[in-house]
C-alpha cells in the first residue's frame, strides 16, 4: 500500500503531551493518528462527541461578556480604536501567525 505524508500543525505543549500519552499506550503519534483516521472512515463519523460547554447563550450572558471586553479595552487603552485600526491589527496578527 502506498504511503502518503499528512502534516498537522498544533500547539507545541499539546504535541508533547500527545506524544507522551501515545508512548504510554505503546505507540507513536503517527500510529495514533492512523487509528483515529481508520475509525472515522469505518464509522463514517468522528468517534467522539464534539460539543460546546456553554450550550445556552443568553442575552444577559452576551451582554456581560461584551461589557467585560469593553472594560478590558478601556484598561488597555484601545477603547477608541476605529474599525480600520482594528482590521489593521487583525491583519498584522494574521501575518505574524503565517511566519
C-alpha positions as CSV (number, residue, x, y, z in Angstrom):
1,X,0.0,0.0,0.0
2,X,1.4,3.4,-1.0
3,X,2.1,5.8,1.9
4,X,1.3,9.5,2.0
5,X,2.5,12.2,4.3
6,X,0.0,14.1,6.5
7,X,1.3,17.2,8.2
8,X,-0.6,18.8,11.1
9,X,0.1,22.0,13.0
10,X,-0.7,22.0,16.7
11,X,0.4,23.8,19.9
12,X,3.9,22.6,21.0
13,X,2.8,21.8,24.5
14,X,-0.2,19.8,23.2
15,X,2.1,17.8,20.9
16,X,4.4,17.0,23.7
17,X,1.5,15.8,25.9
18,X,0.1,13.8,23.0
19,X,3.4,12.2,22.2
20,X,3.9,11.2,25.9
21,X,0.4,9.7,26.1
22,X,0.8,7.8,22.9
23,X,4.1,6.4,24.2
24,X,2.3,5.2,27.4
25,X,-0.1,3.4,25.0
26,X,2.8,1.8,23.3
27,X,2.6,3.7,20.0
28,X,3.8,6.8,18.4
29,X,1.7,9.8,17.3
30,X,1.7,8.7,13.7
31,X,0.1,5.3,14.7
32,X,-2.4,7.1,16.9
33,X,-3.5,9.4,14.1
34,X,-3.8,6.4,11.8
35,X,-6.0,4.6,14.4
36,X,-8.2,7.7,14.5
37,X,-8.4,8.0,10.7
38,X,-9.4,4.4,10.4
39,X,-12.1,4.7,13.0
40,X,-13.5,7.8,11.2
41,X,-13.6,6.1,7.9
42,X,-15.0,2.8,9.3
43,X,-17.7,4.5,11.4
44,X,-18.2,7.4,8.9
45,X,-18.3,9.9,11.8
46,X,-16.0,11.4,14.3
47,X,-15.7,8.7,17.0
48,X,-16.4,11.1,19.9
49,X,-18.9,13.9,20.6
50,X,-17.8,17.4,19.8
51,X,-19.8,20.0,21.8
52,X,-19.5,23.3,23.5
53,X,-19.5,23.5,27.3
54,X,-21.8,26.6,27.0
55,X,-24.9,25.3,25.2
56,X,-27.2,28.2,26.1
57,X,-26.1,31.6,25.1
58,X,-28.4,34.2,26.7
59,X,-28.7,37.9,26.0
60,X,-27.7,38.6,29.6
61,X,-24.6,36.4,29.3
62,X,-23.7,38.0,26.0
63,X,-24.1,41.5,27.4
64,X,-21.9,40.6,30.4
65,X,-19.2,39.3,28.1
66,X,-19.5,42.5,25.9
67,X,-19.2,44.7,29.0
68,X,-16.2,42.8,30.3
69,X,-14.5,43.2,26.9
70,X,-15.4,46.9,26.9
71,X,-13.8,47.4,30.3
72,X,-10.7,45.5,29.3
73,X,-10.4,47.7,26.2
74,X,-10.6,50.8,28.4
75,X,-8.0,49.4,30.7
76,X,-5.6,48.6,27.8
77,X,-6.1,52.0,26.2
78,X,-7.7,50.6,23.0
79,X,-11.3,51.6,23.5
80,X,-11.2,54.4,20.9
81,X,-9.8,52.3,18.1
82,X,-11.6,52.7,14.7
83,X,-12.8,49.7,12.7
84,X,-9.9,50.4,10.3
85,X,-7.4,50.3,13.3
86,X,-8.9,47.0,14.4
87,X,-8.7,45.5,11.0
88,X,-5.1,46.6,10.6
89,X,-4.3,44.8,14.0
90,X,-6.1,41.7,12.8
91,X,-4.1,41.7,9.5
92,X,-0.8,42.1,11.5
93,X,-1.7,39.2,13.8
94,X,-2.5,37.0,10.8
95,X,0.8,37.9,9.1
96,X,2.7,37.0,12.4
97,X,0.9,33.6,12.5
98,X,1.9,32.8,8.9
99,X,5.6,33.3,9.7
